Amino acid sequence: MATDETASRATRERLLAEWRALLVRVRDGEEEPPPEPYGEDLIGRWSEPQRHYHDVGHLEAVLGRVDELAPHSPGADADTVRLAAWFHDAVYRPDRSENEERSASLARRALLEAGVGPERTEEVVRLVRLTVTHDPEPGDTAGELLCDADLAVLAGTPAEYAAYAAAVRREYAFVPEERFRAGRAGVLRQLLGLPELFRTPYARERWEEAARRNLTTELGLLGSQTGEDGPS
């Protein structure tokens, strides 16, 4: 039976191989720095101890959803979206509000140094910043692809969603319970207030109903814990 350490090492090796292949595909020149140090730095960031949801498991999940959605997202440059997935939470401190902006700055600095062209790099920066709102403009196929992949966790089974919500709570363990419930309820209401959680037809058809059911259930539980009414 594999130990946690073995599983972790296998995950890191698998992710590093994916990163290496991706960077070789997208960069402009052949005589560029080796891809491994950049991948190792990113994996190290995603493995930081303050992460319980925004960790390597989330990175793998988002990359997997990009792979799933890409054939149904004509017009989107899937490799550029994959780069954005690698960087979208590369800087993550639960007690800070500028994580996406710092992640975007890291993407610009690292990708240009690693040999990725300025046009693709700036598109990655734009996509990373888009994960602040998850609200791409109509016709932004790359933005739709990234945002749907990032939000796919909302459509998990009840057990998967409960594990996700518990992991988010652990990341915010420093926040008092009453304050956390109020803030979390606000996030859930904002999501439920969107006309559509998912923008690609494929994701909307398969995930929208389950995601709304999960969000509504969690909001109702938060309301019952505070003595407030759940959503009508």
MARMAR-896425 format. One line per 8 residues: number of its first residue (from 0); their letters; for each residue y, z, x of N, C-alpha, C. Coordinates in pm, 1 decimal, decimal comma. Each point is the difference from the previous one (the first is absolute). Example, Ala and Ser with C-alpha at 12.3 -4.5 7.8 and 13.67 -1.06 7.14 Angstrom:
MARMAR-896425
0	as	-569,0 780,0 1319,0 119,0 0,0 -89,0 120,0 0,0 90,0 | 105,0 -72,0 -35,0 119,0 6,0 82,0 109,0 73,0 -77,0
This chain:
MARMAR-896425
0	matdetas	-119,9 0,0 85,1 119,9 0,0 -85,1 124,4 0,0 88,2 | 94,5 -86,8 -29,9 120,1 -11,8 83,0 88,4 121,8 -17,2 | 57,1 46,6 109,3 95,1 109,7 -6,9 136,9 -52,4 -39,0 | 90,6 92,5 -40,0 136,2 -40,5 -32,5 65,9 -66,4 119,7 | -28,9 52,8 120,5 60,8 -55,5 121,0 -45,6 -143,6 20,9 | -131,5 -25,0 -22,0 -52,8 -135,0 15,7 63,3 -93,6 -102,3 | 9,4 47,3 -124,9 60,2 -82,5 -104,2 145,0 -30,5 33,7 | 71,2 98,5 51,1 139,7 -20,3 34,9 12,7 -101,6 112,4
8	ratrerll	-88,0 11,3 100,0 3,7 -94,3 111,6 -31,7 -141,3 -48,7 | -96,5 -13,2 -90,5 -34,9 -130,7 -53,4 115,9 -59,6 -79,1 | 68,8 84,6 -74,9 116,1 -47,3 -76,6 107,7 -50,2 93,2 | 28,3 75,7 104,6 102,8 -39,6 95,7 -36,6 -132,3 67,4 | -125,2 -15,0 38,8 -42,3 -123,3 66,6 9,7 -119,4 -95,6 | -38,1 22,2 -125,8 8,5 -107,8 -98,6 145,2 -40,4 -24,3 | 86,5 98,4 -16,3 141,4 -29,6 -21,9 62,2 -68,1 121,6 | -36,5 46,2 118,8 55,9 -59,7 121,1 -42,7 -145,6 12,7
16	aewrallv	-124,4 -29,6 -36,3 -46,9 -139,0 4,1 76,8 -85,6 -100,7 | 25,0 55,0 -119,2 78,0 -74,0 -100,5 141,5 -25,4 49,9 | 60,3 102,7 60,2 136,1 -15,8 51,4 5,6 -105,7 109,3 | -95,7 6,2 91,4 -1,9 -95,7 110,9 -7,1 -143,4 -52,9 | -90,0 -25,5 -93,5 -14,6 -134,6 -55,0 126,7 -43,1 -73,2 | 60,5 92,1 -74,4 121,6 -32,2 -75,3 114,5 -36,0 94,2 | 22,2 83,1 100,8 113,1 -24,4 89,4 -17,5 -129,8 77,3 | -121,8 -28,9 42,7 -25,3 -125,7 71,3 29,9 -119,7 -90,1
24	rvrdgeee	-31,5 12,1 -130,0 25,3 -110,9 -92,7 148,4 -25,4 -21,7 | 80,6 105,8 -3,7 137,4 -17,1 -48,6 104,6 -15,3 108,8 | -30,4 38,0 122,5 108,8 -5,6 97,1 17,3 -139,8 56,4 | 116,0 -22,3 55,6 42,2 -135,9 33,8 -62,2 -54,7 128,0 | -4,0 81,3 103,8 -44,4 -50,5 130,0 -136,0 53,3 39,1 | -57,5 -58,2 103,0 -129,6 44,5 50,1 15,1 105,7 108,3 | 102,8 -10,4 80,9 21,6 96,3 108,8 83,2 116,7 -52,2 | -61,1 85,0 -78,9 68,2 112,9 -62,8 -69,0 129,5 40,6
32	pppepyge	62,5 114,4 -23,4 -64,4 127,6 34,0 -132,5 14,5 -74,6 | -95,4 71,9 56,5 -127,0 21,5 -70,1 22,8 73,9 -131,8 | -74,5 -35,8 -104,0 24,7 58,9 -131,3 -44,1 144,6 -13,0 | -97,1 43,1 83,1 -62,7 130,5 -20,8 97,2 118,2 1,9 | 93,4 9,3 95,2 89,4 117,4 -0,4 80,5 14,1 -128,3 | 39,5 -111,5 -59,5 75,1 6,5 -125,2 -89,0 50,5 -113,3 | -122,8 -49,7 -4,6 -92,8 47,0 -101,8 -35,5 146,4 16,9 | -21,7 41,6 123,8 -33,7 140,7 24,5 116,0 91,7 -39,0
40	dligrwse	122,4 -44,5 27,7 116,0 79,6 -39,4 6,8 13,2 -152,3 | -20,5 -109,9 -70,2 6,1 4,5 -146,1 -110,4 88,2 -57,5 | -121,6 -15,7 49,0 -110,3 81,9 -51,0 25,8 147,2 28,8 | 56,4 28,8 116,3 36,4 138,2 30,3 101,2 54,8 -98,6 | 97,1 -81,9 -36,1 100,1 43,8 -98,3 -64,0 27,8 -135,6 | -88,2 -90,1 -44,4 -66,6 17,4 -128,7 -99,0 117,2 0,9 | -30,7 53,6 116,6 -95,7 111,0 11,9 67,1 135,8 19,2 | 129,7 7,5 -13,8 73,2 124,7 23,2 -44,6 109,3 -97,6
48	pqrhyhdv	5,7 125,7 42,8 -58,8 108,2 -80,4 71,3 29,4 -131,1 | 125,7 -39,9 -15,2 71,6 28,7 -124,5 -40,2 -95,3 -113,2 | -83,1 -97,5 32,4 -39,5 -100,3 -98,9 -131,2 40,9 -66,8 | -0,3 -2,0 -131,4 -122,3 24,9 -76,2 -31,7 -117,1 -92,0 | 103,2 -66,4 -49,8 -19,1 -124,3 -73,9 46,3 -119,6 82,3 | 118,1 7,7 59,3 56,5 -112,6 76,8 -62,6 -5,0 139,6 | -130,4 -17,9 4,6 -74,7 7,7 124,7 -74,0 -130,8 25,5 | -90,9 0,8 95,8 -71,9 -123,6 31,8 -81,4 -50,0 -118,7
56	ghleavlg	-45,2 92,0 -86,0 -71,7 -43,0 -119,8 88,8 -81,8 -91,5 | 126,0 42,3 -14,4 94,6 -76,6 -80,8 28,8 -135,3 65,4 | 18,0 -0,8 130,7 23,0 -125,9 70,2 -115,4 -96,4 -24,3 | -122,4 47,3 17,0 -116,9 -86,0 -23,1 -4,0 -49,5 -144,0 | 31,5 89,3 -94,4 -4,4 -37,6 -141,2 101,9 -108,5 -31,4 | 121,4 14,3 51,7 103,8 -99,5 -27,4 -37,9 -134,1 63,0 | -48,4 2,0 123,1 -43,1 -124,6 63,3 -112,1 -66,1 -79,8 | -92,0 80,6 -50,9 -107,6 -55,0 -81,7 50,5 -61,8 -128,8
64	rvdelaph	99,2 65,0 -61,8 57,9 -55,7 -123,4 78,0 -127,9 28,4 | 65,7 -7,6 114,7 67,3 -125,4 37,0 -103,0 -112,1 9,4 | -113,2 29,3 63,5 -105,4 -100,9 10,6 -48,8 -41,8 -138,9 | -13,1 96,9 -91,0 -48,4 -28,9 -134,7 100,6 -83,4 -80,0 | 127,4 34,5 13,8 103,4 -64,4 -80,0 46,4 -134,0 56,5 | -9,7 -17,4 132,1 58,9 -117,7 64,1 -46,1 -132,6 -60,1 | -129,3 -17,8 -30,8 -40,4 -129,4 -58,4 62,3 -26,1 -137,0 | 50,4 104,9 -64,6 60,5 -14,0 -132,2 152,5 5,5 7,4
72	spgadadt	54,0 -8,5 120,8 145,1 6,7 21,0 48,3 -123,9 74,1 | -3,8 -115,4 -65,2 42,7 -123,2 67,6 146,8 9,0 40,4 | 27,4 -47,5 118,3 136,6 2,6 50,3 30,5 117,5 89,1 | -82,9 102,1 -2,5 22,3 115,7 86,4 -65,9 -22,7 135,2 | 70,7 35,1 106,9 -57,1 -5,1 134,4 -77,0 129,9 21,1 | -131,5 -6,6 -17,7 -80,6 122,0 0,0 5,7 74,2 132,9 | 8,0 -72,4 111,9 4,0 68,3 128,9 131,2 76,9 18,5 | 109,6 -54,6 -49,2 126,0 73,6 6,7 -8,6 126,0 -85,8
80	vrlaawfh	-62,8 -10,9 -116,5 -18,7 116,9 -85,6 -90,4 101,9 69,1 | -101,6 -47,1 70,5 -87,6 93,0 72,3 78,5 75,5 107,6 | 87,0 -69,5 71,3 85,0 69,2 97,9 84,0 107,7 -68,8 | 57,6 -34,7 -115,0 80,6 98,4 -73,0 -84,6 118,0 -44,6 | -124,6 -24,5 -38,9 -88,6 110,4 -38,3 -22,3 94,5 118,2 | -18,2 -54,3 118,4 -18,8 83,8 119,2 120,7 89,1 25,6 | 117,8 -49,6 -30,2 121,2 74,2 34,8 60,9 78,0 -116,7 | -45,4 -20,0 -124,2 78,9 48,7 -113,3 11,3 151,7 -7,7
88	davyrpdr	-96,7 71,7 52,9 11,0 146,6 9,7 -28,1 45,7 142,7 | 31,6 -85,0 97,1 -30,1 35,6 138,8 78,9 122,3 44,5 | 118,8 18,4 -54,7 76,5 123,0 19,9 -6,1 76,1 -132,0 | -58,1 119,2 1,6 -14,7 74,2 -125,6 10,7 149,6 24,7 | 107,6 56,1 -51,5 20,1 145,2 -2,5 30,9 36,8 -144,5 | -84,6 78,2 -65,9 23,0 30,8 -140,9 133,5 68,5 -28,2 | 57,6 64,3 100,8 126,5 71,0 -20,6 121,8 -87,0 31,3 | -20,5 -130,3 22,5 110,5 -90,2 32,7 11,0 -109,5 -105,5
96	seneersa	119,3 -54,8 -16,4 21,6 -105,1 -99,3 16,9 -138,1 61,7 | 5,5 -7,4 133,4 28,0 -128,5 63,9 -124,6 -61,4 62,6 | -117,7 34,3 -50,3 -124,2 -48,3 61,0 -10,3 -152,0 1,6 | 30,5 -63,9 -112,6 -12,5 -145,1 -6,5 97,4 -68,9 95,0 | 122,6 52,1 7,7 98,0 -61,2 89,5 -42,9 16,2 145,9 | -51,3 114,7 34,5 -47,1 21,2 137,5 -124,0 -84,3 28,2 | -85,8 -17,6 -100,6 -117,1 -86,9 15,9 43,0 -145,1 20,2 | 102,6 -42,5 -74,2 51,4 -136,3 15,2 58,4 -21,0 139,3
104	slarrall	72,6 99,1 50,4 57,0 -10,3 134,9 -109,9 -7,0 105,3 | -104,3 80,5 -18,2 -114,1 -5,5 91,7 -64,3 -138,0 -2,6 | -15,4 -57,6 -119,1 -60,2 -132,8 -11,7 80,8 -103,6 75,6 | 131,2 2,8 -17,9 84,9 -97,8 69,6 -16,4 13,0 152,3 | 8,6 121,1 49,4 -5,8 22,3 144,7 -137,0 -40,5 56,0 | -107,6 45,2 -65,2 -134,2 -23,0 52,8 -41,5 -146,6 -11,2 | 29,0 -62,9 -112,7 -46,4 -137,2 -19,4 71,7 -98,6 90,8 | 129,8 16,5 16,5 72,1 -89,5 91,6 -52,2 17,5 142,6
112	eagvgper	-23,5 122,5 39,6 -51,5 26,1 134,4 -140,8 -57,2 17,0 | -78,8 1,9 -107,5 -139,1 -45,8 6,5 -12,5 -151,3 -10,1 | 112,2 -71,3 -21,6 -4,2 -144,6 0,7 2,6 -65,6 -136,0 | 27,3 77,3 -106,0 12,3 -58,7 -133,0 141,0 -57,5 -14,5 | 11,1 -117,7 -59,4 128,7 -67,1 -11,3 98,9 76,8 -86,0 | 129,1 -20,9 23,2 102,3 75,6 -72,8 -2,4 -23,4 -150,4 | -30,9 -121,2 -44,7 0,9 -25,4 -144,6 -109,8 78,1 -70,4 | -121,9 -4,7 55,2 -110,0 76,2 -59,9 27,8 149,7 11,3
120	teevvrlv	54,1 43,2 113,1 29,7 141,5 18,2 97,8 49,8 -106,3 | 105,2 -75,3 -26,1 98,3 42,0 -100,1 -59,7 1,8 -140,7 | -94,9 -87,5 -25,9 -68,0 3,9 -129,5 -85,0 126,0 -11,8 | -64,7 39,7 108,1 -74,8 125,6 -1,3 94,3 117,4 -26,0 | 113,3 1,4 66,7 98,7 106,7 -20,1 42,5 5,7 -146,7 | 25,7 -115,1 -58,1 40,4 -4,8 -141,8 -109,7 57,1 -89,9 | -122,8 -37,3 26,7 -110,9 46,0 -82,6 -20,5 150,5 12,5 | 10,6 52,6 121,0 -14,2 144,4 17,7 106,4 74,0 -80,5
128	rltvthdp	122,4 -48,2 5,1 108,4 63,8 -76,6 -25,1 -9,1 -150,2 | -67,9 -104,4 -43,1 -26,6 -18,7 -141,8 -89,8 110,3 -56,6 | -77,8 65,1 85,0 -88,9 105,5 -49,2 75,6 126,6 -38,3 | 129,9 3,8 19,4 79,5 110,9 -53,3 -1,3 -5,3 -152,8 | 17,3 -119,5 -56,6 12,0 -14,5 -145,4 -122,7 -62,1 -65,5 | -80,7 -73,1 75,6 -110,9 -77,3 -56,5 49,6 -88,3 -114,4 | 113,8 -62,4 20,5 62,2 -79,8 -105,9 42,1 -136,4 55,2 | -97,4 -87,2 31,0 35,5 -132,1 54,0 68,4 -86,6 -104,8
136	epgdtage	85,1 -88,4 46,2 65,9 -94,8 -89,3 -102,1 -100,9 -52,1 | 23,7 -55,4 -119,6 -89,4 -105,7 -49,9 -10,1 -114,0 101,0 | -121,6 -44,1 24,2 -21,4 -107,9 95,2 -21,7 45,7 142,7 | 14,9 129,0 27,0 -23,3 54,3 134,5 -149,7 25,9 14,5 | -74,5 -105,4 29,7 -146,5 11,7 0,1 -50,9 95,3 106,8 | 64,3 -0,1 116,8 -42,2 92,7 105,0 28,0 144,6 -41,9 | 117,0 24,1 -57,4 33,3 133,9 -46,6 -93,3 46,4 -109,3 | -34,1 -88,5 -91,9 -93,7 35,0 -107,1 -136,4 35,8 57,6
144	llcdadla	-44,4 -76,5 97,5 -130,2 24,2 61,0 -3,8 136,4 68,1 | 101,1 31,6 80,4 2,0 128,2 69,4 11,4 116,4 -98,2 | 90,2 -9,5 -94,6 21,7 111,3 -92,8 -122,9 24,7 -86,7 | -65,0 -105,5 -46,7 -120,7 18,8 -80,5 -111,8 61,9 83,1 | -13,0 -42,6 125,4 -102,3 58,6 86,5 27,0 148,2 24,7 | 127,3 35,8 16,6 36,9 138,3 27,6 -21,6 89,5 -121,8 | 23,9 -53,6 -120,1 -11,7 79,6 -122,7 -139,3 -4,3 -62,4 | -91,5 -74,1 58,3 -133,7 -14,3 -58,6 -70,2 134,0 -15,3
152	vlagtpae	33,9 98,2 82,1 -61,8 132,2 -9,1 19,6 61,1 -138,1 | 106,3 -37,9 -69,4 27,3 56,9 -132,2 -106,6 -37,8 -101,6 | -75,5 -105,1 27,5 -97,6 -51,4 -95,9 -142,0 42,8 32,8 | -17,1 101,0 81,9 -133,4 45,9 34,0 -71,3 65,1 -117,2 | -125,7 35,1 20,1 -71,8 77,8 -100,4 69,9 135,1 -15,5 | -26,4 72,7 -109,3 61,8 132,1 -13,3 -24,2 90,4 121,5 | -120,6 -3,8 56,0 -28,5 82,9 117,3 78,8 -47,4 121,4 | 9,5 -131,0 19,8 76,1 -53,7 112,9 147,8 32,5 -14,8
160	yaayaaav	50,8 -11,7 -121,6 141,0 30,5 -21,1 27,5 148,5 21,9 | -91,1 85,8 -45,5 17,5 143,6 21,2 2,0 33,2 148,7 | -85,4 -66,9 78,4 -1,0 23,4 145,1 130,7 -47,0 62,3 | 51,8 -112,4 -45,9 129,5 -49,8 48,2 111,2 99,6 -32,0 | 6,1 47,7 -123,9 105,4 93,2 -39,2 -9,7 130,6 79,3 | -123,1 46,2 24,5 -18,1 122,2 77,9 44,8 -19,4 144,5 | -25,8 -118,5 55,9 41,7 -27,8 137,4 151,8 -5,0 10,7 | 65,5 -57,5 -99,3 146,7 -1,4 -1,5 52,3 143,2 -4,8
168	rreyafvp	-61,5 84,1 -81,5 45,2 139,9 -8,0 -14,1 69,8 135,3 | -109,1 -27,8 72,4 -18,3 62,5 131,4 108,9 -43,3 96,7 | 43,5 -125,9 -9,3 108,0 -45,0 87,2 129,4 75,7 -27,9 | 15,6 44,8 -122,6 122,2 72,6 -38,5 -28,3 148,5 -20,3 | -92,0 52,9 78,9 -36,7 141,4 -13,9 118,1 92,4 26,8 | 98,3 -47,4 74,2 117,5 81,5 32,2 96,0 12,1 -118,5 | -20,9 -78,7 -105,9 88,2 2,7 -117,3 -56,4 100,0 -101,3 | 80,0 92,7 -50,4 -48,3 95,3 -100,7 -55,4 -72,1 -123,3
176	eerfragr	-98,6 62,2 -63,2 -73,4 -65,9 -107,9 90,5 -50,7 -112,3 | 89,6 82,3 -47,2 84,3 -41,7 -112,5 86,7 -119,4 37,9 | 54,3 3,7 120,5 83,9 -111,1 44,6 -82,0 -127,6 17,1 | -121,7 15,5 52,8 -84,6 -117,6 18,1 -33,5 -62,3 -134,3 | -38,1 82,7 -97,6 -36,6 -54,5 -131,0 115,9 -76,7 -62,3 | 120,2 55,0 11,8 116,8 -68,3 -56,7 24,7 -133,4 70,4 | -6,6 -0,7 132,5 22,3 -123,5 74,3 -107,9 -102,9 -25,4 | -124,2 44,8 -2,5 -111,3 -91,3 -24,6 9,0 -59,1 -140,6
184	agvlrqll	34,6 82,7 -98,2 14,1 -49,4 -136,6 107,6 -107,6 -7,3 | 108,0 18,0 75,8 105,0 -101,1 1,9 -49,9 -132,1 54,9 | -79,6 5,7 105,5 -57,4 -122,4 57,9 -90,2 -68,7 -101,3 | -84,4 77,0 -67,7 -92,7 -57,6 -96,9 74,6 -64,0 -116,7 | 103,5 66,2 -48,1 78,7 -58,1 -110,1 67,5 -130,0 42,6 | 49,0 -2,3 124,5 63,4 -122,4 49,2 -100,8 -114,2 3,4 | -121,1 27,5 46,3 -103,1 -103,0 5,6 -39,0 -45,7 -140,5 | -19,1 94,7 -89,9 -40,2 -34,9 -136,1 110,9 -75,0 -73,6
192	glpelfrt	123,9 18,1 43,7 111,6 -69,1 -62,8 15,5 -144,5 42,4 | -73,4 -40,8 103,3 7,7 -139,6 43,8 -65,8 -90,7 -103,6 | 58,0 -117,0 -23,6 -64,3 -92,4 -94,7 -142,2 -35,8 43,8 | -19,2 -14,2 130,1 -131,4 -30,2 56,1 -13,3 71,8 133,4 | -112,7 67,3 19,8 -26,3 62,4 129,6 -39,3 -104,3 103,4 | -73,7 -101,4 -42,9 -52,3 -102,6 89,7 62,2 -134,3 -34,8 | 29,3 -78,5 103,6 73,2 -125,5 -18,7 -88,9 -122,7 6,6 | -108,6 6,6 75,5 -87,9 -116,7 6,5 -89,4 -1,2 -124,7
200	pyarerwe	-24,9 -116,8 -57,2 -85,6 -5,4 -119,8 -137,2 63,3 22,8 | -56,7 -21,5 117,5 -132,1 55,6 30,6 1,5 152,3 -9,1 | 97,5 63,3 64,5 6,7 145,6 -1,0 36,1 53,5 -137,7 | 90,8 -67,6 -66,0 42,5 45,4 -132,4 -118,2 0,6 -96,4 | -78,8 -104,6 3,1 -113,9 -10,1 -91,1 -104,6 107,1 28,0 | -21,7 31,9 127,8 -109,2 90,1 35,6 41,0 146,7 13,2 | 125,4 26,4 33,5 37,5 136,0 37,3 104,5 66,6 -88,6 | 76,7 -77,7 -73,6 114,0 57,4 -73,4 -43,2 109,2 -97,7
208	eaarrnlt	-98,9 -28,7 -81,6 -41,2 95,6 -103,3 -51,1 129,3 61,5 | -86,4 -10,2 100,8 -54,9 120,0 63,2 108,4 80,8 69,2 | 93,9 -69,1 66,0 106,9 70,5 70,6 87,6 77,5 -98,0 | 35,4 -62,3 -111,3 84,0 69,9 -98,3 -74,6 118,4 -61,4 | -126,9 -15,7 -22,1 -80,2 111,3 -53,0 -1,9 116,6 99,5 | -18,9 -29,5 127,9 -2,1 105,9 101,4 135,5 70,3 11,1 | 106,8 -78,6 2,6 133,7 58,4 11,0 32,0 87,4 -120,7 | -35,2 -47,2 -117,4 26,7 75,7 -122,4 -79,4 130,0 -1,9
216	telgllgs	-125,4 -5,9 46,9 -82,6 120,8 5,5 59,5 101,8 95,7 | 41,1 -45,4 118,9 58,1 95,0 95,8 129,9 59,2 -53,7 | 83,1 -82,5 -61,6 125,3 51,0 -54,7 -26,6 102,1 -109,2 | -100,6 -23,7 -82,8 -36,4 97,1 -101,8 -47,5 131,3 60,0 | -77,6 -8,4 107,9 -45,7 122,2 67,0 116,7 76,9 60,3 | 92,5 -69,7 58,8 117,9 66,7 55,1 79,7 67,8 -110,7 | 11,0 -66,1 -115,5 70,9 59,7 -111,9 -69,1 123,9 -51,7 | -134,6 -4,1 -4,8 -72,3 116,8 -48,9 9,3 118,1 94,5
224	qtgedgps	15,4 -27,9 130,8 13,9 105,9 98,4 136,9 66,3 -7,5 | 98,6 -74,7 -47,2 135,3 55,4 -7,1 35,6 45,7 -140,9 | -90,6 -24,1 -94,7 27,3 36,3 -137,0 79,2 -104,5 -75,0 | 24,7 -116,0 63,7 75,8 -106,5 -63,5 -95,4 -92,5 -74,7 | 55,1 -74,5 -92,1 -80,2 -101,4 -68,2 -34,4 -112,1 95,1 | -116,2 -58,8 -17,8 -36,8 -116,7 78,3 73,0 -121,6 -53,9 | -25,6 -116,0 58,4 66,8 -122,3 -44,2 -40,4 -35,3 -140,6 | 94,0 -54,0 -77,1 -29,4 -38,2 -138,1 -63,7 -136,5 -3,5
